[in-house]
Amino acid sequence: MLLRAALVPPEEALSELWTATDALRKVPGTTPVPPEHLDIPIVSFGNLLPPDCDRLAGVLRSAFEGAEGPVVRFQDVTLEDETTVVVALGGDTGPVADLARFVPEAAERLGLYVDRRRFSLQIMLASVAPTSSPTLLSGALACLEDWTGSPWSVPGLSLIRTRWSQGKSRPEEYDRIAMR
């Protein structure tokens, strides 16, 4: 199964983010990321067999299950490379970055392949087509310039499998290493 690790914000935080970015989703040429895909990617493992997924979950669980989840918030909605709108994570991000370093190291110790793309403390909100309206887009981003979301505690690390149906991907939580 295709498996990846991600931090999935609590429903309340995602709902607040979705409401705050409503104007952005209405800009022609902007394609929003569906709510079920809004997460903070940690690392992709590629296609793993179920026993490997279980071994990985066990190692991660023994490392930090029950640890105190850092308190973070959404902030700084920006346009990157003229093609992607992202929202950054602020607050106590040091433990999140440590987690993002630990997960691929643990997988490699198990002999599992790890996608080595750089971790980033942000969520992709939308892609922007070259044909989008720069005036409407900059207006929507200006409305979010001073917006900061409410603080929330990271609930845990999710191992997410990708399911495919009718040519569309759908994330499904395979396992969650809960924090408190």
N, C-alpha and C positions, 0 to 999 in steps of 0.2 A: 504494500500500500504506500502511496505517496504521503510522507509524514513531514511535518515541520513543527517547530516550537514557536510559540507566540505568547504574548501577554494580551489577554482579552479583558478590556475594561468592563467594569460592572454596567449593567443595563442603564442605571440612572445617569452615569457619566456619558454614555453613548447617546442617550436621549437628549441630554443637555447640549452636546456637541451638534447633533443633528438639527436641533431647533436653532441654534446660533448660526449655523451655516446654510440656512434655508435660501437666502438670497443668492448665494454662490451657486447652488444647484439649478437655479432658474436662468443662469446666463447661457445664451445659445452657444453651442460649441463646447460646452463643459459637460463631461460625462462623470457623474458622481459614482463613487465606489458604493456598492450596495451595503446597507447597514450590517448584514451578516458577515461581511468581509472586513469590517473595521477592527483591526487589531494591530499590535506592535510586533512585527516579525522579529524573531530572534535568529533563527537559523533553519535552513531546509536540509533534510537528510536524504531526500530522494526516495526511491522505492525500497522499502524495507519489508522483510517478512515479519509476521506477527510475533514470533519468538524474539526477534531483535528489538521490536517495539517494546515488548514487555521487559527485556533486559535494560533497555535505556530508561524506561519509566522507573524501574526499580532503583537504578543508580541515582537518578535525579531525586526521587522520593527520599532516599536515605540521606541525601546531601542537604535538602532544605525544606522538607515537608514540615509544616507547623512553624516555620520561621516567621518573624513579624514582617508583614508586607509594608514596603515603604509607601509613604503618602506622597502622591503626585497630583498633577493637574494638567489640563490642556491649556496651551498658550501659544501665541505667535503663529497665526495662520499666514502662510506665505506662498508665493509662486516660485517654484524652482525650475530653472532651465527653460522657462517660458512654456513648459509642457505639463507640469504637475503641481497641484495645490496640496500642501501638507500642513499638518498641525503638529507642533512640537510638544514634548512632554517636559514639564517643569516640576520643581519641588525637589524631593529627595531622590534624585536620579542616580546617585552614586551606586547604591545597591542594585539598581536595575542594570547598569552597565557591568557590574561585577557578575551578575547572573548571566548576562549575554556573553561574557568571556568564558564562564564555567561550562555552560551547556555544550558548546562544540568541543571543548577539551575532554569532557566526559565521554562524548560520543566517539571521539578518536581513540580514547583508551580502550573502548570496546571493539575497535576495529571497524567502525562504521564510517561511511563516506559523509563528509560535511561540505556543504556549499559555503565557500569562504567569502561570500560577499560581505561588505562592511555593514556592521550593525549601526542603526541610526535611531535616536530617541524621538521617533515621529511616526505618525500615521498618514498614509496617503489618503486624501479626501476625494480628489477628482483628477481626471486627466483633461487637458485643455487642447483642443484642436487648433491648428494654425488659422482656421477660419473663424475662430471665436471673436467676439467683440471686445477689443482691448479696453474701451471706455466702460462698458458694463462690467467687465471683469475687475478693473481697477476700482470701480465704485463699490462692488460687492466686497472686495478685499479691504477697502478703506473702512467699511462698516465694522469689520472685525479687528481693526488695528489695535484697539485697547481692550479687546475681549480676553478674559481669562476665565477658564472654567473653575468649578468648585473642586476643592481637594477630594481625592478618593484614595483608598488603600488598595494596592495591587492585590487581587484576590488569589493569585497563584500563577503557575506556569502551565499553559495548556499545550498538549501534544495534539495537533490537529491533522486529521487525514483529509485528503481531497477526494470527494466523490464526483463523478461525472454523470450527468443526465441530460440527454437531448442537446449535447454539445456545450453545456454550461457547467462550470465547476461550482461545487457547493461544499463549504467547509463543514466538517463534523468533528466535534471534540472526541478524540480517542481516549484521552486520559487527562486528568488535571492533578497537578501537585499543589495542594492547597496550602496557602499561607494564612496567617491569622491577622 
